[in-house]
């Protein structure tokens, strides 16, 4: 409304070389609508309220021959123009600019003038331009216009000072339609419970209007009658505390006075009023209700929290914390502390599993629908939800692991690769390490506490300490169980791996990928296909991070049982994928494009070239992109190099832990590459495209017990790595002590189809070379690593050995389906352009198609972040419940933090910020995760650019004391 009026004024002077817009009331945000006008009409806009802010850009504009038109926005406050003072900057002074500006190009933004033109009423008083009224008018423009309509309905000509204050007051109180009319009970709710701050302010600004309103309050029932003679904030606190207590207790009035004795006179609200008023208030203005509840929560002392939660609600008890979580509909503080107690209990061996199934169903099933508390933003509740879900899943996975080990310990038959695959992938034991790492990171510091520790009873801080200690204990015990699984996996590999090499079986090795996975599913003449090879992608990365991103876009055709080659080294097993052959059949020094060309000719009779394609963007994580006819091959360096840099650190208690946990690697590095670089490729794929995904190997945390080799055991010191070693002699006939041999698993090169000799050229000109021969390839058993003279302590994680984490890899076939076919649809609605300092509003519209599998509401977790320069800044997490055949819009409002921009970026006219929204939901037990981005061009605020000179603008005009 105001913007349109300003633009209409500017439109008449758009051809003038100089324009002045005087905005003493600062009605417009810096660079907002003015920039739109300046940009479209060729002006250079200068916004200033001090002379320093004005002079530098003005002189720069004058010296630039390309700048022909200048627009000045004078934001000097009226008070500074009217009264100069030694301790304030003088008003803007620009006689030179004024001399070149025609009279008609000098525009003053006058709020009274705007109201007169907008309402076609010349009687608006001069007070409309007074700052004390102007601020309320600008904030409530639509309400002002609506209240004025009521005045004209009551009287076509009258406009007294009292009428003016009535218009302003009723607009500010949120009931403009009731100006010059009698208020009803719903209006009292709006004013008393939602606009109590404005009510207090207007009591001094327009007492003649507010006193009759307060008289109406006096005649109403509690809590409204209290607004007449009590502090509104105190009344609000009493109201919401009563609403909270009445959910849990019948004698809540007595508890109110015990929690806050000052509220005792305000304790006689009727239960039916609470039951009716509280939900209605939330519906009227959820943001104000959220702010009022936050104020209440901040007012609760540690003593009152202990009295309420521990002494009365008894949330240390399982049934009580479950009931509190189920019943609480307003306070995130109470619900968060209850869930903290539940998390502590869940991590113990004596957990009340029945109550935890109840809590899980309350929080994650979506059956109860969405309540007001579910839409209140709380980072601690989001962290606690994640931690609780992780702990719940960890407990379930550990139960499956215990059961599998119990059977293995008593079973006589040999276990197969499929047995381990069933446990590791189908039962998802592969996720235990990652989940425990995530849970440990969430428990760090005080991220699980809903407020600072000094505001909480010590019992909750002790519970947090118990949670951290228990996570540590569970992690250590789980690692021991996983080691036991790996011991049995190594035994199976020792027995069965040579047979996988000898002939095709159930397990597909990386060297067999082209023949046994790609060939059966792809017609090179008719179909487009994409192959993603991920270096270092364990199955848990595929299972938890990547697969959920794809399932909304693709159909899963086949998930093969697949294994890395031994040794599980990149130059062996990754190149074997492209070569389609065993390591003794190709030269590992050749490029993968040459190996791929030869293999495609052999398997598919492909006679074309394998073209190396440069990545369009920065290519982060992308090692190479090959194109061979209808096949595109992308090789991503997912995490291999990063893993080799992570050392172990010793904690104060003597424990050794990785310097960076895998949760950090997965979330900060791998997830980012998958979400951005990989998914950008996926989004470009046309429906019907076949997609093949595999990895060369995984990785494992290295054992800490060394097994030493002497120089005479090796051809070369580099033949020995932490998890495999090539020996000159057979292990059986070597001089290695038997007790050391017992810590190794040995194969012959022939059993692994590895070269038994290697020729090393020392000098091509002299034709000098040496030949190295190998009789054994050995691997350390679980808990050990290989060491040699001059060797170093191993990194935290590596690969090359025998473990389920290293060898069990994804090998899947998918097909791109039609866009949004039968899936949740996501639409982002937001501005394409904005100015610095302006609040952005982004709507996330979620809609569900006809879903015959489930008529219940879908719980959808929403994460959002925006990029600013090189940084990614997170926004509050939200939860939505979307019924079938309907849509739901979630609103994000935020002001981008442009202070994160580097100095070089701030010198530009504008910058782009990308807001990315990721939604996650469960389809049965399957997690689906989808992302979408929206880009906004943000115009840099020129006024803030000038402040790079050390805020001198704020002190311009101040005279040093000694010179006055």
N, C-alpha and C positions, 0 to 999 in steps of 0.2 A: 504494500500500500504506500508506504513512505518512499520506497525506492522508485516506484512508478512516478510519483509526484516530482521527485528530484530529477529524474531523467527527462520529464516533460519540460522542466525549467532549462536544463542544459541543452536540450535539442535546438532551442532557438539561437544559441550562441556557438554552435559547433564549428562555424566557419571563422570565428574570431581567432587571431593568433595568440591572444592572451585572455585567460579566464580566471577569475577569482571566485571561489566558493567559500564563504565565511560560515563556519559551523561552530559557533560559540557554545552551543549546548551539547556538542559532540553527539549528534543524533545518529550519525553513520559510523560504522566501524572503519578504522583506517583502511584505505585502499579498496573498499568494498564495491558499491555500485559505481563510484567514480572511476575505478579502474576499467570497468566494463565500457563505460562511455569513452574514456581516454584511448583505450586499445582500438576501438572500432572507428575512432575519428582522428587518429594520428597525433594525439596529444602526448606529451611527457608530463606525467602527474607528479607533483611534489606535495607531500602531506607533512605539515609541520605545526608545532605549537610554540617553538622557541626559535630564536634567530640562528643559532648554530645548526639546527636541523634544516633550516631553509637555505642558508647561504651557500654551503658547499655544493649541494646538487644544483642549485640555481646557476652558480658560476660555471659549473661543468656543462650544464645545458646550453648556456650562452656561447661557450667556446666550441661547441659541436656544430659544425655547419649543416649537418643532416637534420638537426632538430629545428623545426619551424614553428611549432605550436607548444605552448606551455600552459598547464592548468595548475593553479595553486589552491590547495585546500588549507585554509587558515583555521586551525583548531584551537586558537587561543581562547580560554574560558572568559566569559563575560566579566567575572569578578576581577580578573587580572587586568582587563582593559579599563575597568571603572576605577580601580584603586591600585596604584603602584606601591610597592613596598621594597625596602632594602633587602629583605630576606626572601624575596621571590623573583623569579626571572621576569624581565620586562616583556610586554606584549610584542607580538611580531611587528617588525618595522620594515616596510618595503616601498618607499616612495618611488624608487626607480621602476619597480614592476607596476605600480599603480598608474604611473604616468603613461604607460603604454597599453593600459587596459581601458577600453571604452566603457562608458557608464552602464550600458545595457549588458555588458559581460561581467558585471560585479553582482554576484548572486548571494543573497543572505538566506540561509536556511532558518526560517522562522516558523516555529511550531504553531503559533497562533494563526499565522497566515495559512498554513497547511490545513488546520481544522476548519477555518472559515471556508476555504475552497471545497474541501471534501464534503462538508455537511451543508454547504450553501446557506450558511448562517453567519451574518456579519457580527453577531453579538458576543463572540467568544472574548473573555476578558484578557487583559494583559498578563494576568497571573499564569496563563498557560505557558509563558516563556520563562517563568521563574524556575530555577533548577530543582527546587524541592517538589514542584508539581510535574515538571517536564519529565523527570526520570520515571515517575509512575505512569504518565500518559504514554510515553514511547513504549514502555514495557507492556501496556495493555491497550494498544490502539483499537483493536476490534471491539473490545469491551466499551471503550470510550464512545465510539460511534453508536453502538447499540444502546447505551444508556442515554445518549442524546436523543435518539429516536423516541424513547419513552417520555422525555421532557416535551418534545414537540407533540406527542399524542395527548399529553395532559394539558398543554397550553401552547398555542401556535406562536406566541410572541414573547413570552416571559423568558428571562435569562438573568437571574440574580446571582450574586456571589455564592449564596447558599446553594443554588442550583448547580453551579460549577463544581463546588466541593462535593455535592451529592454524586455527580457524574463520575468524578475521579475516584471517590471512595468506593462506590458500588462496582466500578470496573476493577479496581485493585483487589477487592474482596471476592472476585470471581462470580458475582451475581449481577451483571449489568442489566439483565432482563427484568430484575426486580427493583431497579431504580424508580423512585416515586411511586412504589407499590408496597403492600404489606408483605413482610417476610413470612414463610411457612417453616415447618420443622426441618425440611430437607435443606433449606437455605441456612438454617442455624448450623447444621452439620458442616456445610461447605465453609462457612465463615469461621466458626469456632474451632473446628478440628483440622481444617486444611489451610486456612488463611490467618492463623492466629498471629503470625509474625507481622503481616500487613495490618491486622487489627491494632496491634500495639503501636505501630508507627503512625497510623491515622488518628489515634487518640490524641496525639499532639498536633497533627497537621489539620485535622477537621473535627475538633471535639463536638461541635454542634451537630454533626452528622452521626458520630459514633455513639454519643450518649443515649439517644433514643434506641439504637440497635442494642446496646448493652441492657437497656431497660427490658427489651423483649426477652433477652437471655434470662433475666432475673425471674421472669414469670414461667420459664420452662422447667422441665424436670432435669435432674442431674444426668449428664455432666454439664449441660448447657447453662444452667442457672449459675454455675460457678464462674463463668467468664465475666460476669458483672462485677465481682469483687475479689477475684483471685488472678494471679499472674497466669496468662494463657499457657505459657510453657509448662507450668506446674500442673495445670488442668490436663494438658495433653499427656504428660508423663503418667498421671494417675489413671487416665483413661486406658492407655495402652498396657500399662502394667496390670490393670484389672482384667483386660481382655486376655492377656497371657495367663495369668493365674487361674482365671475361671475355666480354662481348658483342662486343668489338672486337679483342681481342688473344689470341693463344695464350700469350704470355709475360707474362701479366698480373701474376703474383706478383712479378716483378722490377720492374715499373712501380709497384706498390703502395708499395714501400719508397722509390722515388725521389720519389714524390708526397708521401708523409708518412713520414719515417724512423722515427717513433715506432711505426708499425704493422708494422715489419719482423718482429717476433716473431709477428705474427698473420697471416701470409701463406700459410700452408700448408693452406687449405681445399680440399677436393677439389671438382673441377668438377661432379661429379654431385650433390654436396650443395648447391652453389649453385643448380644448375638445378632441383632439387626444392624446396629450402627457400624461396627468394625468392618464387616465385609463391604458395606455400602461405601465407606470412606475409601477403602482400597480401590474400589471400582471407580470412584469419582476422580481420584488423583493418586495413583500408585507411587509416583515419585515422591510426593510429599509424605505419604504414609511411610515409605522406606526411610526418608530422612528423619522423621519423628521417632521411629523405632530405633534407628541408629543412635540418636541422642539419648533415648532411654537406656539402651544397652551400655553406653559410655558412662552413664550416671551410676551404674550399679557398682558398689564397692566390693573388694574381695570378701569382706565379712558377710555382706548381704547375699553374695553368690554362694558362699559356703552354706549359709542358713537355708537358702532356697533349694539348691541343687543337691547338696550332700545330706543335710539334716532332714529336709522335708520331702523332696522328690526321690531321695535315695538312689541317685543314678549310678552309684558304684555297683549296684545289684543288677544282674542281667535282665530280669523281667522289667525292672524300673527303667533302665536306659532304653530298652526296646519300646516301652510304652511312651516314653518321652519323645522319642524320634517319631513315632507314629502319630502322636497327638498334637505336637507343637506345629502351629500354623503361622506363626508370626516372627519369632525370635531366632535368627540364625546363630546367635550366641549360645542359647540354651541347646539348640539342636546340635551344634558343632561340638560342644563339650560332652553331650550325651554320646555322640558318635566316637569321640576320642576314648571314652570309657569302653565302648563296644569294641573298638580296635584293639585296645589293650587286652581285653578278654579273649578276642578271637585268636590272638597270637599265642595264647597259653595252651598247654596240652589238655587242660580241663575245661575248655570253652563250652558254653551252653549252646550246643549246635541248633537246637530247636528255635531258640530266640534269634540266632543269627540267620537262619533261613527266613524267619519272619522279617528281620531288618532288610535282608537282601531283596525280598519281595516288595517291601515298602518303597525302597529307594530306586530300584532298578527295573522293576517289572512294568511300571506305568499304569497298573490296574486302577490305582486310586485317583488317577487324573492329576491335573496340575493345580496346586494351591498357591496362594500369594507368596509363601515362604520359598517356593521353588523358583520364583522369578526374581527374588532378591539376590543381588550380586554379592558374593562373598568368596574371596580367594581361599580363605582357610577351609570353608565348606567344600569347595571344589577339590582342594588338596586332600581333605579327609575322605571324600567320596572315592577319589582315585586310590588312596591308600587302603581303604576298606575293601574295595573291589579286588585290588591286588592281593591283599592278605587272604580274602575269601578264595580266590582262584589258586593261590599258592597252597592253601590247605587242601583243596580238592586234588591238585596235581601231586602233592606229596603223598596223599592217600593212595593214588594210582601207582606211584613209584614204590611205596612200601609193599603193596600187593604184588607187583611184578617181581620185586626182589625176593619176596617170600616164596613165590613159585619157583624162581630160578634156583634158590638155595636147596630145594628138595627135589627138583626135577632131575631125571636121569638122561632124558633125550637132549640132543644137541639143538641149540637154538639157531634159527636162521636169520638172515638179513631181514626178512619180512617180519619176524617176531619183534626185532628191535625197531623196525619202522612203524609197526602198529603202536608200540609203546611211545616212541619218540615223536611221531607225527600225528597219528590218529588220536592218541590220548594226550598229545600236545605237551609231553614232558620237556620238549625242546625249549619251552618258554620259561622254565623255572629260573634259570640263571638271570635272564633279562628281567623278569618280574621282581626277583629279589633285589636286583640292582636298582630298579626303579623305586621300590619301596624304601630302600635305604636312603636314596637321594631325597625322597619326599620327607623323610623323618629328620633330615639334617636341620640344624638350627631350630627355629621355632615356627616353621612353615605350617605346622598342623595346629597351632594355637590361634584362636579367633581374635585375640587381642594381645597386647604386650604382657610379658610375664608378671610385671608389678601390679597388674590389675586382676590377677587370678589368685585363688587360694593355692597354697603350696601342694595340695593333693593332686591338682591337675599337672603341675610341673613334675611331680614324682611319677605320675602315670606316663608322661612323655619320655622320661628317662627309662622307665621299664620297657616301653615300646622299642626304643632304640636298642636296648640291651637284648631284648628278645629277638629282634630282627637279626642282630649279629649272631646269636646262638643258632637260629633257624638256618641262616645262610651257611654257617660252618658245617652243621649236620647234613644239610642238603648237598653240599659239595662232596662230603664223604660218601653219601649214597650214590651220587652221580659217578664218582670214582669207581665204586663197586660195579655199576652198570658198565662202565668203560673197560674194566678188567675183563668182564665176560664178553664184551664186544671184541676186544683184542683177541681173546681165545677163538671166537668165531671167525675172525678175519684170518688168523693163522691157519685154521683148518680149511676155510672155504675159498679165500680169495684166489688162489691159483686156479681153481676150477672155473671161476668167472672169466679168467683170462683164456683158458683152454678152449671153452666153447660158450656159445650164447646160452644164458640162463635167465632167471627172473630179474636179475639185477642188470641195469644198463650202466656201463662205465662211460666216463666222459669221452674216451676214444671211440665209442660206438654211437655217439649222439647222432651224427649225420645219417648213418645207415639205419638205426633202429628207432629214432624219434622223428627227425625231420622228414626223412624219405616217405614213411607211410602216411603222412598227414599233409603233404604239400605237392601240388601239381605245378612244377616250375613254368609250364607253358600258359596256364590259365589263371593262377592265383598269385596275389601279392602276399608276401610273407616278411615278417620282421623277426630277427633273432637277437635277443638281449643276452649277452654273456657278462655276468657280474663276477668280478674278481674278489673273492673273499666273502661271498654272501652265504652265511649260514642259513639253515632251514628256518630258524626262528625269525630272521630278518624277512624272509619271504612270507612266513606265516602271519606275523604280527604287523609288519609295516607295509609291505608292498602289495600282497594279495588284497587286503581291504580296499586299497586305492583302485584296483582293477575290476573288482567284482561288479561294480555298478555299470561298467562299460563292456564287459566281456563275458562270454560263456566259457566255462571250463570244459575242455574236451577230454583231456587225459592228464593224469598226474602219475608219472612213472616212478618206480623205485630206482633210485640212481645213486651212484657212488663216484667219488673222486678216484683217480688213479693213485697208486703208491709209487714213489713218495708223493704226498699231496703238496707238491711245489708248483708254483705258477708256471715256470718255463717248461714243466713236464705236462701237467694235467690240463692247463689252459690251451697250450698249443696243440694238444691231442684233440681238443674239440674241433679246431679248424682243420687239422690234418686228417681227422677221421681214421687215425691209426695209432698203434702203440709206439712208445718212445724208441724202440729198437728199429722202427720202420721209417723214421724221419729224422732230419737234422734239426735239433732244437735251437740252432743258431739262425735258421731261416726265418724270414718274416711270415706273420700269420696270413697275409694276403696271398703269398706264393703257395703256402700250404693249403689254403682254402681253395684256390683256383685248381690245384691238382686234385683235391678231394672231390670237388663238384664235377670235374670232368669224369672222374672214375665212377661216382655214384649216380650222377644225373645226366651224364654226357653233355655237360655244359661246356661250350667252346668259346664263350665270350670272355671279356676281361673282368678282373676284380678291381674295381675302381676305389681309390682312397678319397673319401669325401670329407672336406673340412667342415667342422661344426659351424652353424650359423651364429651362435652366440659366443660366450666365453668358453664353452665346452667344459665347464667345471665337472670334474669326475669322469668325463668321457675320454677314454684313452684313444679310441679310433672308431671310425665309421667306414665300413666297406659296403660297396654296392655291386652285386653280381646279378644282372638281369632283373628279375622280379623279387630278388632277395636283398634286404637291407640287414646288415649285421652291425650291431652296436656293442662295443666292449667298454664297460664302465669299470674304472678303478674305484670300487665302492668304498673299501675300508682297509685294503691290504697295507698300503704304505703307512697310514695313520697308526695301525696296530703295532707296526714294528718300532714305533717311537715311544711307546708307553712303557715306563719303567715301574718297578715295584718300590713302594715306600714302606718304611717301618714306623708303626704307630707307637705311642708312648707305652702301650701295654705289651709291646713286643710282636704284635701281629704284623704280617706282611700283606699289604693290599695293593692293587693296581693304583698308579698315580691318577689315572682317570678311569672310572668304572664304565662298563659297557653301556649302561643307560645313557651316559653322557655322549659316548661315541654314536650310539644309535639315534638319539634325538637331535643332537647338535650338528652332526655331519651327515650320516646316512639318510635320515628322514628328509633332510633338506635337499639332498641330491635327487632322491626319488620323487619328492613332491614337485620340484621345479624342473630340473633338466630332463629326467626320464618321463615324467607325466606330460611335459610339453610335447615330446615326441608322440606319446600315446594319444594325446588329444587330437593330433593331426592325422591319425590313421582312419581310413575310410571303412565303413561297415563291410564285413565279410573278410577283412584282412586276417590271415593266420598269424598268431603271435607265439613265438617259442621263447621260453625263459629257462636259463640254466646258469650254473656257477661252476667254477673250476675246483673250488675247495671251500671249506669253512675255516675256523680257527678255534684254538683252545687255550685255556690258561695253562701256562707251563708249570710242570712240577718243579720243586725246588731242591731235590736231591741229585747231586751230580754223579754221572758215570764217566770215568776218565779213560781216554785213549792215549797210548804212547805213540811217538813218531813212527816206530817200526810197524805199527798196525795200518798206517795210512800211506797211500801214494802221495798225497798232498794234504796239507792242513785244511784246505777248503773243501775237501770231500766230507768233512764232518760238520754238520749243523746241529742245532739243539735237539731236533726230533728225528733225525735220520743220519746214517753214516754209511759210506761205501768203503768196504775193507779190501785190502789186497788179498787176504787169505780167507778161506772159509772159517766161519766162527768156530766150527767144531775143532779145527786144527790150529787155531790161533793160540798165542801164549797168554791170552786174557784169562785171568783167574776164573774158576767155575762160579764162585759166588757173584762175580760181576756179570758173567754170561747169563746168570739166572734173572738178571734185570733187563734182558733184551729179548726181542723177537727177531728172528733171522729168516731171510729169504735168499734164494739165489737170484741173480739177475734174470735168468731165464724164467723163473716163476712169476716175476713181475713184468716180463717183456721189456726190461731195461737193457741198454747196451752193456756188454761185459767188458768192453775196452773202449778207450777214448784216446785219440791222437791229438796232442797239443803241439802246435807249431810255435817254436820259440823265436825263429828268425827266418823269414821267408827268403831273403836274399841268400843266406848261407844254407838254406834248406835243412836247418836243424830242427829236430822235433823229438818228442818223447811219446811213448805209448804207455798209457796207464791201463792196467787190467784189474778187474774186480771179481772177487769170488763170493762176496756176501754183501747184502744190504740189510742193515740192522736198524731197529727202532726201539726206543726206550719204553719200558712198561710204565703204567700210570704212576705218577708221583716222581718220576726221574727225568733228567735231561742229560744230553751228551755234552761233554766238555773235552778240551784238548789243550795242549800247551799254547799259551798266548790267547786263549779264549776268554770271553767276558761272561759275567752273569747274564742269564737270559732276560729278555723283555717279559712283560707281564703276559702277553698273548703272542702266539705265533702259529704256524702250521707246518706241515711237512711230515707229520707222524700218523699214528693210528689212533683215532678216537672217533666216537660217533659225531661229535661236533665238527670235526674236520672233513669226514668222509661222506656223511649223509647229506646230499645236496638236492635242491629242487631241480626237477626236469619236467616242465609242464607245457601243455599245448592249449592255447586259447584261441577264441575267434571274436573279433570286434562285432558287437551287436548293433542294432539300430539305435539311434540316439534316444535316451530316456525311455527305452522300451520297458514298460512295467516297473519302472524304478521311481524312487523319490526324485522329484524335480526341484532344482534349486535355481532361483532367480535373484540376482542382486540388483537393487535399485538405489542409485546414489548420484550425486552431482558429478558432472564431467569437469567442472572448473570450480575453484574456490580461492579464497585469499587467506594469507597467513593470519592466524588468530581467530578465524571463523570456525564455528562448530560445524562439523560435518555430520550428516545423518545418513546412515546406510541401512536400507531395509533388506533383510534376508527372507525371501519368500519361499516357504517350503510347501510343496503340495504332493499329496499321495494319490495315485491312480486307484482304480477299483482293485482292491486287494482281497481276493477270496481266501487267502491263507490266514488272514488275521483281520478281524473287525475292531480289535482293541486299538487304543491310542498308541502310536509309536513314540517311544522316548528317543529324542534326538539330542545329542550333546554337540554343542557348537563352540568351536574355538576360532578366534579371529586375531589377526595381527596385521600391522601395516609396516611397509618399508619406508625408511627415512634416511636417505644417503645409503650408507653401507650397513645400517643397523635395521634389525627387525624388532618392533615393539609390540608386546602382547596387549590385547584388550581383555576385559573380563570375560570369563567363560559363562555360557548361558545354557539353559536346558529348555527344550520345547516338547510338548506332547501334541502330536498331529493325528487327528482321526482320519480314517479312510475317506476318500472322495471329498477332501476338504483341503484348505490351505491355511497356513499360519505365517504371519509376518513378525519377525524378530527385529527390533530396532537397536542399532548401535549409534550412540551419539558420543563424539569425542572431538577434542581439539588436537590436531597433529602437533607433536612436540618438534617444532622446526629448529630448536636450539641444537638438535643432534646433527644438523647439516654441517659439513665441513665449510671452512671459510670461503673456499673457492666456489662452492655451490651457492653460497648466499649472495655472491656477486651477480648471479644470473637473474633474469627477469622472473623465471618460474622454475619449478621442479615437479617431477612426477612422483606421486606416492601410490603404491599398489597395496590395496587392502585385500587380504586373502582370508577366506572363510572356509574352514574345514568342518564338515558335519560327520558325525559317527553314529551309527545305530546298529542294532543286532537283528539279523534275520535268522531266527533260531539261535544256534550257538555261533553262527558265522558273523564276524564283525565286518561291517561295510564302512569304508571311509571315503568321502569324496570332497574335493576342493574346487573352489571357484574364486576368481579374482576380479576386482573392479579397480580401474585406474582413474585417478583424479589429478588434474594439473593444478598445483597450488601456486598462486602468484606470490612472490616474496614481498613482504611488507617493507617498502623503501625506508620507512621511519626507523625500523629495527636495524636496517643495514647501517644507517648512520651511527647507531649506538655502538658500533664496533670501536669508536674512538674513546671508549672508557667512560660513557655516561656523562660527558661534559655538558650535554644539553640540559641535564637536570640541574646543573649549578650555574648555568650562564646567567649573568646579571647579579649574582651574589657578590657583594663588596666585602673584601677581607676586613675584619674588625679594625685593624690598625690603620685603615685608609678611609674610614667613614668620617 
